Amino acid sequence: MDDTNFKNIAVLESEIEARLLEAILEEKGIVFDMMSYGEVAYDGLFQFQKGWGVVRAAEKDEERIKLILADIRSPDAVTEPPPGLELDPKEEA
């Protein structure tokens, strides 16, 4: 992947947010790269200061990615599992 024209789009708050965004961007065919600030040698020091990491992509996709991320972070975000991943009623109890 040639990411020479990529720029930092947004700081990600957690690994969960990063994985969710990753799945959505892949589904939409948006080319991107994610970089974690996690560093084994520093025991997560940079993640504590800067956030989980950053999503990078082409400038042309910046607005779409920011809208998707805003939707993920919204308190009104859909919290139901996608079709086919519903919990068995016995597992919910």
C-alpha positions in Angstrom: 0.0 0.0 0.0 1.4 3.4 -1.0 0.6 5.6 1.9 2.9 8.5 0.9 -0.2 10.7 0.4 -1.8 9.7 3.7 -2.4 12.2 6.5 -3.5 11.8 10.1 -7.2 12.0 10.1 -8.2 11.4 13.8 -6.9 10.2 17.1 -8.6 7.0 18.3 -9.7 6.7 21.9 -9.5 2.9 22.4 -8.7 -0.4 20.7 -12.5 -1.1 20.5 -13.1 2.1 18.7 -10.2 1.4 16.3 -11.5 -2.2 15.5 -15.0 -1.0 14.9 -13.8 1.9 12.6 -11.5 -0.6 10.8 -14.4 -2.9 10.1 -16.6 -0.1 8.8 -13.9 1.4 6.6 -13.0 -2.0 5.1 -16.7 -2.6 4.4 -17.0 0.7 2.6 -13.8 0.1 0.6 -11.9 3.1 2.1 -8.2 2.7 2.0 -6.6 3.6 5.4 -3.9 2.8 7.9 -4.0 2.7 11.7 -1.1 3.2 13.9 -1.3 2.4 17.6 0.7 4.5 20.1 1.1 1.4 22.2 4.8 0.7 22.9 5.7 -2.4 24.8 8.9 -0.8 26.1 7.0 2.2 27.6 4.1 0.1 28.9 1.4 2.2 27.2 2.7 5.6 28.4 2.0 7.2 25.0 -1.5 5.8 24.8 -2.3 7.4 28.2 -1.1 10.7 26.9 -2.1 10.7 23.3 -5.0 8.2 22.9 -5.0 4.7 21.5 -3.6 5.6 18.1 -4.4 7.4 14.9 -6.2 6.6 11.7 -4.5 7.7 8.5 -5.9 8.0 5.0 -6.0 10.1 1.9 -7.3 13.6 2.3 -10.2 12.9 -0.1 -11.6 10.4 2.5 -11.1 12.6 5.5 -14.6 13.9 5.8 -16.2 10.5 5.3 -14.0 9.0 8.0 -14.7 11.8 10.5 -18.4 11.4 9.9 -18.2 7.6 10.5 -16.1 8.2 13.6 -18.6 10.8 14.9 -21.4 8.3 14.4 -19.4 5.6 16.3 -18.9 8.1 19.2 -22.4 9.3 19.2 -24.5 8.4 22.3 -27.3 7.5 19.9 -25.1 5.0 18.1 -26.7 1.7 17.2 -25.9 -0.8 19.9 -27.7 -3.8 18.6 -25.6 -6.6 17.0 -25.7 -6.9 13.2 -27.9 -9.5 11.7 -26.7 -13.0 12.3 -24.8 -12.1 15.5 -27.8 -11.9 17.8 -27.3 -13.4 21.2 -29.2 -16.6 22.1 -31.9 -15.5 24.6 -30.5 -18.1 27.0 -27.1 -16.3 26.9 -28.5 -12.9 27.8 -29.8 -14.0 31.2 
